[in-house]
Amino acid sequence: MRLPNWLAPVLLGLSVILGWLIFTTTGIIAPYLLPHPGAVLANLIHGLTAGYLLDSLVQTNIEAGIGAGFAAIIGVPLGLAIAHWKIFSASIEPYLAASQAIPAVAIAPLLVTWIGYGIAPIITLCAIIVVFPIVISTGVGIRSIDSDVIAAARLDGAGGINLLTRIEIPLAAPNILAGFRNGFTLAITGAVVGEMIIGGQKGLGIMLITAQHLHDLPAMFATIILLAITAVFIYLILRAIEMKVVQIVSV
């Protein structure tokens, strides 16, 4: 009997939690190295009910969402340009690839120098991190369209903006949305890194730094788990949207 696709990750997660529970309850791993799951859960519930973790989660998601939005505004046209103009593609793709070798922790201090403190450099950092997967996914999506489809559309009189909006973008939409899906997850990472380096009044990155300074391991684990849950939730939502678009395009 074939198991449902969702069951495998659930079983793996439960196995990890069971092992975590056994190791911490029996004292095989000391609490100062790995906190008990009960302590982490209590910290997570307290943070959410008290509101400070929820406020931080909202702040981090706002930064990630705005950054991903700017990345989409820049990345989709750039991906279209790369797919359509070979000279432009050959000129810019090496620099896009090189930009991915620069870690976010190296970019953040520069953004503070250029932009200042606050939410603006964090959003900018998120956009920089996300724009590359959106550019690549858009370019790949356009290039993967069957040339016979494009030729048939041109014979029917489609061209320019009409061809782009009615044929190319709809057919490339699954690839573009896949870039959004992967990119938004990266945007959350960028927001957390930005908060930790650039600073701010709230955000999950601030919560992590605060917990680290206080040597509060349960609080650190609670924040990381909240980050992971949020990332998975957003990923699944965007994945569902992507699958729906694939169904519509396939009809």
C-alpha positions in Angstrom: 0.0 0.0 0.0 1.4 3.4 -1.0 1.6 5.9 1.8 0.3 9.5 1.3 3.0 12.0 0.4 2.4 14.1 3.5 3.0 11.1 5.8 6.7 10.7 5.3 7.7 14.2 6.5 5.3 13.9 9.4 6.8 10.6 10.5 10.3 12.0 10.1 9.4 15.0 12.2 7.9 12.8 14.9 11.0 10.6 15.0 13.2 13.6 15.5 11.1 14.9 18.3 11.0 11.5 19.9 14.8 11.2 19.8 15.1 14.8 21.1 12.8 13.8 24.0 14.7 10.7 24.8 18.1 12.3 24.8 17.1 15.2 26.9 14.9 13.3 29.4 17.5 10.7 30.1 20.3 13.2 30.5 22.4 11.9 27.6 22.6 15.4 26.4 22.9 18.2 29.0 20.3 20.9 29.1 22.8 23.6 28.4 23.6 21.9 25.0 20.0 20.9 24.1 16.9 22.1 26.0 14.0 19.8 26.8 11.2 19.9 24.2 8.8 20.8 27.0 10.8 23.9 27.9 11.0 25.0 24.3 7.2 24.5 23.8 6.4 26.4 27.0 8.7 29.3 25.8 7.0 29.3 22.4 3.5 29.3 23.9 4.4 32.0 26.4 6.0 34.2 23.6 2.9 33.9 21.4 0.4 34.5 24.1 2.3 37.4 25.6 2.5 38.8 22.0 6.2 39.6 21.7 7.0 36.6 19.5 3.9 37.3 17.3 4.9 40.9 16.9 8.4 39.9 15.9 7.0 37.3 13.5 4.8 39.9 11.8 7.7 42.4 11.6 10.0 39.8 10.0 7.3 38.7 7.5 6.6 42.3 6.5 10.3 42.9 5.8 10.5 39.7 3.9 7.3 40.3 1.9 8.3 43.8 0.9 11.8 42.7 -0.1 10.4 39.8 -2.1 8.0 42.2 -3.8 10.7 44.5 -4.9 12.8 41.5 -6.0 9.8 40.4 -8.2 9.4 43.8 -9.7 13.1 43.8 -10.7 13.6 40.1 -11.3 10.8 39.2 -13.7 11.6 42.0 -16.2 15.3 41.2 -15.9 14.6 37.5 -16.5 12.5 38.3 -19.5 15.3 40.5 -20.9 17.8 37.7 -20.3 15.6 35.2 -22.1 15.0 37.4 -25.2 18.4 39.1 -25.7 21.4 36.9 -26.0 23.9 39.8 -25.8 22.2 41.1 -22.6 22.2 37.6 -21.2 25.8 37.0 -21.9 26.7 40.4 -20.3 24.8 40.2 -17.1 24.6 36.5 -16.1 28.2 36.2 -14.9 27.6 39.2 -12.6 24.4 37.7 -11.3 26.2 34.4 -10.6 29.1 36.3 -8.9 26.6 38.2 -6.7 25.5 34.9 -5.1 29.0 34.2 -3.8 28.8 37.3 -1.6 27.3 36.4 1.8 24.5 38.4 3.3 26.5 39.2 6.4 29.1 41.0 4.2 26.4 43.0 2.4 24.5 44.2 5.5 27.2 46.5 6.9 27.5 48.2 3.5 23.8 48.7 3.3 23.9 50.4 6.7 26.6 52.7 5.4 24.7 53.6 2.2 21.1 53.6 3.5 21.3 53.9 7.3 19.7 52.0 10.1 16.0 50.9 10.2 13.8 48.7 8.1 15.0 50.0 4.7 18.4 48.2 4.6 16.8 45.0 5.8 14.2 45.2 3.0 17.0 45.9 0.5 19.0 42.9 1.8 15.9 40.7 1.3 15.5 42.0 -2.2 19.1 41.4 -3.1 18.9 37.8 -1.9 15.6 37.0 -3.6 16.2 38.6 -7.0 18.6 36.0 -8.3 16.2 32.9 -8.1 13.4 35.0 -9.6 15.6 36.1 -12.5 16.8 32.6 -13.2 13.3 31.0 -12.9 11.8 33.6 -15.2 14.5 33.2 -17.8 14.3 29.4 -17.7 10.5 29.5 -17.9 10.6 31.7 -21.0 13.4 29.7 -22.7 11.6 26.4 -22.0 8.5 27.3 -24.0 8.2 25.2 -27.2 9.4 27.2 -30.1 6.6 25.8 -32.2 4.1 27.4 -29.9 5.7 30.8 -30.3 5.9 30.3 -34.1 2.2 29.4 -34.2 1.3 32.4 -32.1 3.3 34.7 -34.4 1.5 33.3 -37.4 -1.8 34.1 -35.7 -0.6 37.7 -35.5 0.7 37.7 -31.9 3.8 39.8 -31.3 5.4 42.2 -28.9 3.5 42.9 -25.6 0.6 40.7 -26.9 2.8 37.7 -27.3 4.5 38.3 -24.0 1.3 38.7 -21.9 -0.9 36.2 -23.6 1.5 33.4 -24.4 4.9 33.6 -22.8 4.2 34.8 -19.3 1.2 32.4 -18.8 3.2 29.4 -20.1 6.2 30.4 -18.0 4.1 31.2 -14.9 4.8 27.8 -13.1 8.6 28.5 -13.3 8.2 32.1 -12.2 6.0 31.1 -9.3 8.6 28.4 -8.3 11.2 31.2 -8.2 8.8 33.2 -5.9 8.3 30.2 -3.7 12.0 29.6 -3.2 12.8 33.3 -3.1 10.3 34.1 -0.3 11.8 31.5 1.9 15.2 33.1 1.3 13.6 36.5 2.0 12.8 35.3 5.6 16.4 34.3 6.0 17.5 37.7 4.7 15.2 39.5 7.1 16.5 37.6 10.1 20.1 38.1 9.1 19.5 41.8 8.5 17.8 42.2 11.9 20.7 40.4 13.7 23.4 42.5 12.0 21.6 45.8 11.3 19.4 45.8 14.4 16.0 47.1 15.1 13.3 47.2 17.8 11.6 43.9 17.0 11.8 40.9 14.7 12.7 37.3 15.1 16.4 38.1 14.4 16.3 40.5 17.4 14.7 37.7 19.5 17.5 35.3 18.6 20.2 37.9 19.5 18.5 38.7 22.8 18.1 35.0 23.7 21.8 34.4 22.8 23.0 37.3 25.0 20.8 35.9 27.9 22.1 32.3 27.3 18.4 31.4 27.0 18.6 28.2 24.9 14.8 27.4 25.1 14.0 30.9 23.7 16.5 30.4 20.9 15.0 27.1 19.9 11.5 28.4 20.2 12.3 31.3 17.8 14.0 28.9 15.4 11.1 26.5 15.4 8.7 29.4 14.8 10.8 30.5 11.9 10.8 27.0 10.5 7.0 26.6 10.9 6.4 30.0 9.2 8.7 29.1 6.3 7.0 25.8 5.7 3.5 27.3 5.9 4.4 30.0 3.4 6.1 27.5 1.1 3.1 25.2 1.1 0.7 28.1 0.3 2.9 29.3 -2.6 3.3 25.7 -3.7 -0.5 25.3 -3.8 -0.9 28.5 -5.8 1.8 27.2 -8.2 0.0 23.8 -8.7 -3.3 25.6 -9.3 -1.6 27.8 -12.0 -0.1 24.7 -13.6 -3.6 23.1 -13.8 -5.0 26.2 -15.4 -2.2 26.5 -17.9 -2.4 22.8 -18.7 -6.1 23.0 -19.6 
